[in-house]
Amino acid sequence: MRALLFAAAAALLSFAAPAYAQRQPPSDMWCRDQRIGPGPFDTVTICQAYTYQQCMASRTNFGTCYQNPRYDPRFAKPKR
């Protein structure tokens, strides 16, 4: 009986967690493009900076920083 309850809880969490994660927009305000290949379109967007200075410091020789178009202050992480 315990094994059945554990399996049911694990299944419920495995379906609920990805759905919740997909609804939340990214909370970081600044993004940059990171080159991942030799082509001009081989880039990935990385939004992991809370300030413009953090974004500029984290970039490589290529690219610039820009405000995250999906930023929503309601989901911002609290400052420490």
PDB file as gemmi writes it, atoms N, CA and C in Angstrom:
CRYST1    1.000    1.000    1.000  90.00  90.00  90.00 P 1                      
ATOM      1  N   MET A   1       0.821  -1.189   0.000  1.00  0.00           N  
ATOM      2  CA  MET A   1       0.000   0.000   0.000  1.00  0.00           C  
ATOM      3  C   MET A   1       0.871   1.260   0.000  1.00  0.00           C  
ATOM      4  N   ARG A   2       1.935   1.236   0.813  1.00  0.00           N  
ATOM      5  CA  ARG A   2       2.842   2.395   0.847  1.00  0.00           C  
ATOM      6  C   ARG A   2       3.509   2.612  -0.505  1.00  0.00           C  
ATOM      7  N   ALA A   3       3.887   1.522  -1.130  1.00  0.00           N  
ATOM      8  CA  ALA A   3       4.547   1.626  -2.433  1.00  0.00           C  
ATOM      9  C   ALA A   3       3.601   2.239  -3.466  1.00  0.00           C  
ATOM     10  N   LEU A   4       2.345   1.898  -3.400  1.00  0.00           N  
ATOM     11  CA  LEU A   4       1.364   2.456  -4.328  1.00  0.00           C  
ATOM     12  C   LEU A   4       1.171   3.954  -4.080  1.00  0.00           C  
ATOM     13  N   LEU A   5       1.086   4.347  -2.824  1.00  0.00           N  
ATOM     14  CA  LEU A   5       0.948   5.771  -2.492  1.00  0.00           C  
ATOM     15  C   LEU A   5       2.189   6.552  -2.905  1.00  0.00           C  
ATOM     16  N   PHE A   6       3.349   5.971  -2.667  1.00  0.00           N  
ATOM     17  CA  PHE A   6       4.599   6.637  -3.055  1.00  0.00           C  
ATOM     18  C   PHE A   6       4.677   6.804  -4.570  1.00  0.00           C  
ATOM     19  N   ALA A   7       4.296   5.770  -5.304  1.00  0.00           N  
ATOM     20  CA  ALA A   7       4.316   5.834  -6.762  1.00  0.00           C  
ATOM     21  C   ALA A   7       3.324   6.878  -7.277  1.00  0.00           C  
ATOM     22  N   ALA A   8       2.147   6.948  -6.667  1.00  0.00           N  
ATOM     23  CA  ALA A   8       1.151   7.938  -7.076  1.00  0.00           C  
ATOM     24  C   ALA A   8       1.646   9.355  -6.799  1.00  0.00           C  
ATOM     25  N   ALA A   9       2.271   9.574  -5.638  1.00  0.00           N  
ATOM     26  CA  ALA A   9       2.800  10.906  -5.303  1.00  0.00           C  
ATOM     27  C   ALA A   9       3.938  11.287  -6.237  1.00  0.00           C  
ATOM     28  N   ALA A  10       4.804  10.346  -6.548  1.00  0.00           N  
ATOM     29  CA  ALA A  10       5.913  10.628  -7.457  1.00  0.00           C  
ATOM     30  C   ALA A  10       5.406  10.959  -8.857  1.00  0.00           C  
ATOM     31  N   ALA A  11       4.396  10.255  -9.311  1.00  0.00           N  
ATOM     32  CA  ALA A  11       3.827  10.534 -10.632  1.00  0.00           C  
ATOM     33  C   ALA A  11       3.170  11.905 -10.661  1.00  0.00           C  
ATOM     34  N   LEU A  12       2.460  12.250  -9.610  1.00  0.00           N  
ATOM     35  CA  LEU A  12       1.812  13.552  -9.544  1.00  0.00           C  
ATOM     36  C   LEU A  12       2.844  14.675  -9.559  1.00  0.00           C  
ATOM     37  N   LEU A  13       3.914  14.531  -8.808  1.00  0.00           N  
ATOM     38  CA  LEU A  13       4.947  15.565  -8.774  1.00  0.00           C  
ATOM     39  C   LEU A  13       5.684  15.655 -10.100  1.00  0.00           C  
ATOM     40  N   SER A  14       5.884  14.545 -10.762  1.00  0.00           N  
ATOM     41  CA  SER A  14       6.612  14.589 -12.033  1.00  0.00           C  
ATOM     42  C   SER A  14       5.800  15.282 -13.127  1.00  0.00           C  
ATOM     43  N   PHE A  15       4.496  15.259 -13.028  1.00  0.00           N  
ATOM     44  CA  PHE A  15       3.660  15.961 -14.005  1.00  0.00           C  
ATOM     45  C   PHE A  15       3.413  17.406 -13.613  1.00  0.00           C  
ATOM     46  N   ALA A  16       3.312  17.692 -12.340  1.00  0.00           N  
ATOM     47  CA  ALA A  16       2.986  19.046 -11.876  1.00  0.00           C  
ATOM     48  C   ALA A  16       4.198  19.977 -11.944  1.00  0.00           C  
ATOM     49  N   ALA A  17       5.378  19.497 -11.630  1.00  0.00           N  
ATOM     50  CA  ALA A  17       6.561  20.363 -11.585  1.00  0.00           C  
ATOM     51  C   ALA A  17       6.911  20.941 -12.955  1.00  0.00           C  
ATOM     52  N   PRO A  18       6.982  20.165 -14.032  1.00  0.00           N  
ATOM     53  CA  PRO A  18       7.308  20.773 -15.327  1.00  0.00           C  
ATOM     54  C   PRO A  18       6.244  21.759 -15.802  1.00  0.00           C  
ATOM     55  N   ALA A  19       4.986  21.493 -15.520  1.00  0.00           N  
ATOM     56  CA  ALA A  19       3.932  22.415 -15.936  1.00  0.00           C  
ATOM     57  C   ALA A  19       4.072  23.748 -15.210  1.00  0.00           C  
ATOM     58  N   TYR A  20       4.399  23.707 -13.930  1.00  0.00           N  
ATOM     59  CA  TYR A  20       4.585  24.947 -13.166  1.00  0.00           C  
ATOM     60  C   TYR A  20       5.816  25.701 -13.664  1.00  0.00           C  
ATOM     61  N   ALA A  21       6.873  24.994 -13.966  1.00  0.00           N  
ATOM     62  CA  ALA A  21       8.105  25.639 -14.415  1.00  0.00           C  
ATOM     63  C   ALA A  21       7.916  26.299 -15.776  1.00  0.00           C  
ATOM     64  N   GLN A  22       7.078  25.759 -16.620  1.00  0.00           N  
ATOM     65  CA  GLN A  22       6.865  26.335 -17.935  1.00  0.00           C  
ATOM     66  C   GLN A  22       6.040  27.608 -17.887  1.00  0.00           C  
ATOM     67  N   ARG A  23       5.199  27.759 -16.887  1.00  0.00           N  
ATOM     68  CA  ARG A  23       4.364  28.952 -16.800  1.00  0.00           C  
ATOM     69  C   ARG A  23       5.120  30.152 -16.280  1.00  0.00           C  
ATOM     70  N   GLN A  24       6.176  29.949 -15.530  1.00  0.00           N  
ATOM     71  CA  GLN A  24       6.907  31.060 -14.936  1.00  0.00           C  
ATOM     72  C   GLN A  24       7.855  31.676 -15.945  1.00  0.00           C  
ATOM     73  N   PRO A  25       7.745  32.972 -16.181  1.00  0.00           N  
ATOM     74  CA  PRO A  25       8.709  33.617 -17.069  1.00  0.00           C  
ATOM     75  C   PRO A  25      10.055  33.770 -16.365  1.00  0.00           C  
ATOM     76  N   PRO A  26      11.117  33.970 -17.105  1.00  0.00           N  
ATOM     77  CA  PRO A  26      12.414  34.164 -16.463  1.00  0.00           C  
ATOM     78  C   PRO A  26      12.400  35.428 -15.628  1.00  0.00           C  
ATOM     79  N   SER A  27      13.091  35.384 -14.509  1.00  0.00           N  
ATOM     80  CA  SER A  27      13.060  36.526 -13.594  1.00  0.00           C  
ATOM     81  C   SER A  27      14.266  37.440 -13.757  1.00  0.00           C  
ATOM     82  N   ASP A  28      15.200  37.074 -14.611  1.00  0.00           N  
ATOM     83  CA  ASP A  28      16.400  37.889 -14.767  1.00  0.00           C  
ATOM     84  C   ASP A  28      16.152  38.989 -15.785  1.00  0.00           C  
ATOM     85  N   MET A  29      16.613  40.183 -15.462  1.00  0.00           N  
ATOM     86  CA  MET A  29      16.275  41.352 -16.255  1.00  0.00           C  
ATOM     87  C   MET A  29      17.140  41.533 -17.494  1.00  0.00           C  
ATOM     88  N   TRP A  30      18.368  41.000 -17.502  1.00  0.00           N  
ATOM     89  CA  TRP A  30      19.296  41.242 -18.611  1.00  0.00           C  
ATOM     90  C   TRP A  30      19.681  39.948 -19.299  1.00  0.00           C  
ATOM     91  N   CYS A  31      19.757  39.982 -20.626  1.00  0.00           N  
ATOM     92  CA  CYS A  31      20.101  38.816 -21.439  1.00  0.00           C  
ATOM     93  C   CYS A  31      21.319  39.123 -22.301  1.00  0.00           C  
ATOM     94  N   ARG A  32      21.960  38.046 -22.759  1.00  0.00           N  
ATOM     95  CA  ARG A  32      23.055  38.160 -23.716  1.00  0.00           C  
ATOM     96  C   ARG A  32      22.969  36.948 -24.624  1.00  0.00           C  
ATOM     97  N   ASP A  33      23.566  37.046 -25.796  1.00  0.00           N  
ATOM     98  CA  ASP A  33      23.627  35.923 -26.725  1.00  0.00           C  
ATOM     99  C   ASP A  33      24.999  35.291 -26.626  1.00  0.00           C  
ATOM    100  N   GLN A  34      25.035  33.976 -26.469  1.00  0.00           N  
ATOM    101  CA  GLN A  34      26.287  33.229 -26.364  1.00  0.00           C  
ATOM    102  C   GLN A  34      26.470  32.414 -27.628  1.00  0.00           C  
ATOM    103  N   ARG A  35      27.600  32.545 -28.267  1.00  0.00           N  
ATOM    104  CA  ARG A  35      27.893  31.789 -29.495  1.00  0.00           C  
ATOM    105  C   ARG A  35      28.184  30.332 -29.118  1.00  0.00           C  
ATOM    106  N   ILE A  36      27.539  29.403 -29.845  1.00  0.00           N  
ATOM    107  CA  ILE A  36      27.733  27.979 -29.577  1.00  0.00           C  
ATOM    108  C   ILE A  36      28.234  27.220 -30.801  1.00  0.00           C  
ATOM    109  N   GLY A  37      28.480  27.924 -31.892  1.00  0.00           N  
ATOM    110  CA  GLY A  37      28.951  27.270 -33.099  1.00  0.00           C  
ATOM    111  C   GLY A  37      29.591  28.268 -34.036  1.00  0.00           C  
ATOM    112  N   PRO A  38      30.085  27.799 -35.170  1.00  0.00           N  
ATOM    113  CA  PRO A  38      30.802  28.680 -36.090  1.00  0.00           C  
ATOM    114  C   PRO A  38      29.903  29.565 -36.943  1.00  0.00           C  
ATOM    115  N   GLY A  39      28.650  29.200 -37.101  1.00  0.00           N  
ATOM    116  CA  GLY A  39      27.757  29.952 -37.978  1.00  0.00           C  
ATOM    117  C   GLY A  39      27.242  31.239 -37.350  1.00  0.00           C  
ATOM    118  N   PRO A  40      26.703  32.131 -38.178  1.00  0.00           N  
ATOM    119  CA  PRO A  40      26.210  33.405 -37.666  1.00  0.00           C  
ATOM    120  C   PRO A  40      24.962  33.259 -36.808  1.00  0.00           C  
ATOM    121  N   PHE A  41      24.229  32.179 -36.963  1.00  0.00           N  
ATOM    122  CA  PHE A  41      23.005  31.988 -36.189  1.00  0.00           C  
ATOM    123  C   PHE A  41      23.154  30.921 -35.117  1.00  0.00           C  
ATOM    124  N   ASP A  42      24.375  30.506 -34.837  1.00  0.00           N  
ATOM    125  CA  ASP A  42      24.627  29.492 -33.811  1.00  0.00           C  
ATOM    126  C   ASP A  42      24.805  30.166 -32.461  1.00  0.00           C  
ATOM    127  N   THR A  43      23.701  30.678 -31.935  1.00  0.00           N  
ATOM    128  CA  THR A  43      23.748  31.354 -30.641  1.00  0.00           C  
ATOM    129  C   THR A  43      22.624  30.851 -29.757  1.00  0.00           C  
ATOM    130  N   VAL A  44      22.775  31.067 -28.482  1.00  0.00           N  
ATOM    131  CA  VAL A  44      21.746  30.752 -27.501  1.00  0.00           C  
ATOM    132  C   VAL A  44      21.599  31.976 -26.601  1.00  0.00           C  
ATOM    133  N   THR A  45      20.379  32.279 -26.215  1.00  0.00           N  
ATOM    134  CA  THR A  45      20.117  33.417 -25.345  1.00  0.00           C  
ATOM    135  C   THR A  45      20.250  32.986 -23.898  1.00  0.00           C  
ATOM    136  N   ILE A  46      21.015  33.742 -23.130  1.00  0.00           N  
ATOM    137  CA  ILE A  46      21.223  33.464 -21.716  1.00  0.00           C  
ATOM    138  C   ILE A  46      20.758  34.674 -20.924  1.00  0.00           C  
ATOM    139  N   CYS A  47      19.791  34.456 -20.054  1.00  0.00           N  
ATOM    140  CA  CYS A  47      19.252  35.528 -19.215  1.00  0.00           C  
ATOM    141  C   CYS A  47      19.542  35.183 -17.757  1.00  0.00           C  
ATOM    142  N   GLN A  48      20.727  35.569 -17.280  1.00  0.00           N  
ATOM    143  CA  GLN A  48      21.131  35.221 -15.925  1.00  0.00           C  
ATOM    144  C   GLN A  48      21.723  36.396 -15.175  1.00  0.00           C  
ATOM    145  N   ALA A  49      21.431  37.608 -15.574  1.00  0.00           N  
ATOM    146  CA  ALA A  49      22.016  38.769 -14.914  1.00  0.00           C  
ATOM    147  C   ALA A  49      20.909  39.679 -14.402  1.00  0.00           C  
ATOM    148  N   TYR A  50      21.121  40.213 -13.199  1.00  0.00           N  
ATOM    149  CA  TYR A  50      20.151  41.119 -12.607  1.00  0.00           C  
ATOM    150  C   TYR A  50      20.491  42.570 -12.902  1.00  0.00           C  
ATOM    151  N   THR A  51      21.736  42.848 -13.248  1.00  0.00           N  
ATOM    152  CA  THR A  51      22.138  44.210 -13.579  1.00  0.00           C  
ATOM    153  C   THR A  51      22.875  44.204 -14.918  1.00  0.00           C  
ATOM    154  N   TYR A  52      22.931  45.366 -15.536  1.00  0.00           N  
ATOM    155  CA  TYR A  52      23.636  45.505 -16.810  1.00  0.00           C  
ATOM    156  C   TYR A  52      25.125  45.204 -16.633  1.00  0.00           C  
ATOM    157  N   GLN A  53      25.707  45.627 -15.527  1.00  0.00           N  
ATOM    158  CA  GLN A  53      27.122  45.390 -15.271  1.00  0.00           C  
ATOM    159  C   GLN A  53      27.420  43.895 -15.144  1.00  0.00           C  
ATOM    160  N   GLN A  54      26.549  43.152 -14.477  1.00  0.00           N  
ATOM    161  CA  GLN A  54      26.742  41.703 -14.369  1.00  0.00           C  
ATOM    162  C   GLN A  54      26.690  41.055 -15.747  1.00  0.00           C  
ATOM    163  N   CYS A  55      25.779  41.507 -16.563  1.00  0.00           N  
ATOM    164  CA  CYS A  55      25.642  40.953 -17.905  1.00  0.00           C  
ATOM    165  C   CYS A  55      26.885  41.230 -18.741  1.00  0.00           C  
ATOM    166  N   MET A  56      27.365  42.458 -18.718  1.00  0.00           N  
ATOM    167  CA  MET A  56      28.552  42.804 -19.501  1.00  0.00           C  
ATOM    168  C   MET A  56      29.782  42.041 -19.019  1.00  0.00           C  
ATOM    169  N   ALA A  57      29.884  41.801 -17.723  1.00  0.00           N  
ATOM    170  CA  ALA A  57      31.027  41.069 -17.183  1.00  0.00           C  
ATOM    171  C   ALA A  57      30.976  39.583 -17.560  1.00  0.00           C  
ATOM    172  N   SER A  58      29.790  39.038 -17.773  1.00  0.00           N  
ATOM    173  CA  SER A  58      29.667  37.609 -18.048  1.00  0.00           C  
ATOM    174  C   SER A  58      29.779  37.267 -19.530  1.00  0.00           C  
ATOM    175  N   ARG A  59      29.763  38.243 -20.399  1.00  0.00           N  
ATOM    176  CA  ARG A  59      29.790  37.945 -21.831  1.00  0.00           C  
ATOM    177  C   ARG A  59      31.205  37.671 -22.309  1.00  0.00           C  
ATOM    178  N   THR A  60      31.294  37.073 -23.488  1.00  0.00           N  
ATOM    179  CA  THR A  60      32.592  36.808 -24.102  1.00  0.00           C  
ATOM    180  C   THR A  60      32.943  37.985 -25.008  1.00  0.00           C  
ATOM    181  N   ASN A  61      33.886  37.809 -25.899  1.00  0.00           N  
ATOM    182  CA  ASN A  61      34.306  38.893 -26.787  1.00  0.00           C  
ATOM    183  C   ASN A  61      33.194  39.344 -27.722  1.00  0.00           C  
ATOM    184  N   PHE A  62      32.248  38.470 -27.956  1.00  0.00           N  
ATOM    185  CA  PHE A  62      31.194  38.752 -28.916  1.00  0.00           C  
ATOM    186  C   PHE A  62      29.910  39.101 -28.165  1.00  0.00           C  
ATOM    187  N   GLY A  63      29.093  39.935 -28.749  1.00  0.00           N  
ATOM    188  CA  GLY A  63      27.752  40.150 -28.233  1.00  0.00           C  
ATOM    189  C   GLY A  63      27.602  41.376 -27.364  1.00  0.00           C  
ATOM    190  N   THR A  64      26.374  41.612 -27.027  1.00  0.00           N  
ATOM    191  CA  THR A  64      26.025  42.731 -26.174  1.00  0.00           C  
ATOM    192  C   THR A  64      24.905  42.293 -25.249  1.00  0.00           C  
ATOM    193  N   CYS A  65      24.584  43.130 -24.305  1.00  0.00           N  
ATOM    194  CA  CYS A  65      23.518  42.831 -23.356  1.00  0.00           C  
ATOM    195  C   CYS A  65      22.275  43.635 -23.708  1.00  0.00           C  
ATOM    196  N   TYR A  66      21.134  43.063 -23.446  1.00  0.00           N  
ATOM    197  CA  TYR A  66      19.874  43.741 -23.704  1.00  0.00           C  
ATOM    198  C   TYR A  66      18.863  43.320 -22.647  1.00  0.00           C  
ATOM    199  N   GLN A  67      17.837  44.162 -22.454  1.00  0.00           N  
ATOM    200  CA  GLN A  67      16.826  43.843 -21.460  1.00  0.00           C  
ATOM    201  C   GLN A  67      16.004  42.644 -21.912  1.00  0.00           C  
ATOM    202  N   ASN A  68      15.677  41.797 -20.965  1.00  0.00           N  
ATOM    203  CA  ASN A  68      14.904  40.599 -21.229  1.00  0.00           C  
ATOM    204  C   ASN A  68      13.486  40.999 -21.638  1.00  0.00           C  
ATOM    205  N   PRO A  69      13.044  40.635 -22.842  1.00  0.00           N  
ATOM    206  CA  PRO A  69      11.698  41.015 -23.267  1.00  0.00           C  
ATOM    207  C   PRO A  69      10.604  40.304 -22.485  1.00  0.00           C  
ATOM    208  N   ARG A  70      10.942  39.187 -21.836  1.00  0.00           N  
ATOM    209  CA  ARG A  70       9.953  38.433 -21.051  1.00  0.00           C  
ATOM    210  C   ARG A  70      10.053  38.725 -19.565  1.00  0.00           C  
ATOM    211  N   TYR A  71      10.820  39.720 -19.169  1.00  0.00           N  
ATOM    212  CA  TYR A  71      11.004  40.034 -17.751  1.00  0.00           C  
ATOM    213  C   TYR A  71       9.681  40.469 -17.137  1.00  0.00           C  
ATOM    214  N   ASP A  72       9.379  39.925 -15.974  1.00  0.00           N  
ATOM    215  CA  ASP A  72       8.182  40.299 -15.225  1.00  0.00           C  
ATOM    216  C   ASP A  72       8.584  40.489 -13.774  1.00  0.00           C  
ATOM    217  N   PRO A  73       8.511  41.713 -13.236  1.00  0.00           N  
ATOM    218  CA  PRO A  73       8.977  41.950 -11.871  1.00  0.00           C  
ATOM    219  C   PRO A  73       8.208  41.166 -10.813  1.00  0.00           C  
ATOM    220  N   ARG A  74       7.030  40.661 -11.137  1.00  0.00           N  
ATOM    221  CA  ARG A  74       6.282  39.875 -10.144  1.00  0.00           C  
ATOM    222  C   ARG A  74       7.003  38.575  -9.814  1.00  0.00           C  
ATOM    223  N   PHE A  75       7.822  38.083 -10.740  1.00  0.00           N  
ATOM    224  CA  PHE A  75       8.529  36.827 -10.529  1.00  0.00           C  
ATOM    225  C   PHE A  75      10.002  37.023 -10.185  1.00  0.00           C  
ATOM    226  N   ALA A  76      10.392  38.246  -9.933  1.00  0.00           N  
ATOM    227  CA  ALA A  76      11.801  38.539  -9.629  1.00  0.00           C  
ATOM    228  C   ALA A  76      12.195  37.899  -8.307  1.00  0.00           C  
ATOM    229  N   LYS A  77      13.418  37.428  -8.282  1.00  0.00           N  
ATOM    230  CA  LYS A  77      13.937  36.843  -7.050  1.00  0.00           C  
ATOM    231  C   LYS A  77      14.254  37.971  -6.068  1.00  0.00           C  
ATOM    232  N   PRO A  78      14.003  37.760  -4.786  1.00  0.00           N  
ATOM    233  CA  PRO A  78      14.280  38.825  -3.821  1.00  0.00           C  
ATOM    234  C   PRO A  78      15.771  39.109  -3.699  1.00  0.00           C  
ATOM    235  N   LYS A  79      16.109  40.367  -3.493  1.00  0.00           N  
ATOM    236  CA  LYS A  79      17.516  40.745  -3.321  1.00  0.00           C  
ATOM    237  C   LYS A  79      17.962  40.379  -1.924  1.00  0.00           C  
ATOM    238  N   ARG A  80      19.231  39.988  -1.825  1.00  0.00           N  
ATOM    239  CA  ARG A  80      19.769  39.607  -0.511  1.00  0.00           C  
ATOM    240  C   ARG A  80      20.612  40.698   0.050  1.00  0.00           C  
TER     241      ARG A  80                                                      
END                                                                             
